[in-house]
């Protein structure tokens, strides 16, 4: 089985992912970052797709495996 290369997140995808992984809701993240709820959902969906996760708990685990640095590229 070939190892899948995980693409790095953009800075905004990383920030949204960090906040969501810390337990914040999309609405709370949107308010904190001055974004619309749908924009947060879009960035979160892209981050989840790049990391290959489907849930918020999986997102937190994926970020932890990157040493808390969501923009770090994995090979």
C-alpha positions as CSV (number, residue, x, y, z in Angstrom):
1,X,0.0,0.0,0.0
2,X,1.4,3.3,-1.0
3,X,1.7,6.1,1.5
4,X,-0.6,9.0,0.8
5,X,1.0,12.4,0.8
6,X,-1.0,14.9,2.9
7,X,-1.0,18.4,1.4
8,X,-0.3,21.2,3.8
9,X,-3.2,23.4,4.8
10,X,-3.4,27.1,4.0
11,X,-3.0,29.4,6.9
12,X,-6.7,30.1,7.2
13,X,-7.6,26.4,6.8
14,X,-5.1,25.7,9.6
15,X,-6.5,28.3,11.9
16,X,-10.1,27.2,11.3
17,X,-9.0,23.6,11.9
18,X,-7.2,24.4,15.1
19,X,-10.2,26.3,16.5
20,X,-12.6,23.5,15.6
21,X,-10.3,20.9,17.0
22,X,-10.2,22.9,20.3
23,X,-14.0,22.4,20.5
24,X,-15.3,25.6,19.0
25,X,-18.4,25.7,16.8
26,X,-18.5,27.0,13.3
27,X,-20.4,30.1,14.5
28,X,-17.8,30.8,17.3
29,X,-14.9,30.4,14.8
30,X,-16.7,32.7,12.4
31,X,-17.2,35.3,15.0
32,X,-13.5,35.1,16.2
33,X,-12.1,35.4,12.7
34,X,-14.6,37.8,11.3
35,X,-15.8,35.4,8.7
36,X,-19.3,34.1,7.6
37,X,-20.4,30.8,9.0
38,X,-20.4,29.3,5.4
39,X,-16.9,30.5,4.8
40,X,-15.8,28.7,8.0
41,X,-17.6,25.6,6.8
42,X,-15.9,25.8,3.4
43,X,-12.4,26.1,4.9
44,X,-13.2,23.3,7.4
45,X,-14.4,21.0,4.5
46,X,-11.2,21.7,2.5
47,X,-9.0,21.0,5.6
48,X,-10.8,17.8,6.3
49,X,-10.5,16.7,2.7
50,X,-6.7,17.5,2.7
51,X,-6.2,15.6,6.0
52,X,-8.4,12.7,4.9
53,X,-10.8,13.0,7.9
54,X,-14.5,13.0,8.3
55,X,-15.2,14.1,11.8
56,X,-14.1,16.8,14.2
57,X,-12.6,14.3,16.5
58,X,-10.6,12.8,13.6
59,X,-9.5,16.3,12.7
60,X,-8.2,16.9,16.2
61,X,-6.2,13.6,16.1
62,X,-4.8,14.5,12.6
63,X,-3.6,17.9,13.9
64,X,-2.1,16.2,17.0
65,X,-0.1,13.8,14.7
66,X,1.3,16.9,13.0
67,X,2.6,18.2,16.3
68,X,-0.2,20.8,16.4
69,X,1.1,22.5,13.2
70,X,-1.7,22.3,10.7
71,X,0.3,23.8,7.8
72,X,3.1,21.3,8.1
73,X,3.4,19.0,5.1
74,X,3.4,15.2,5.8
75,X,4.9,12.6,3.5
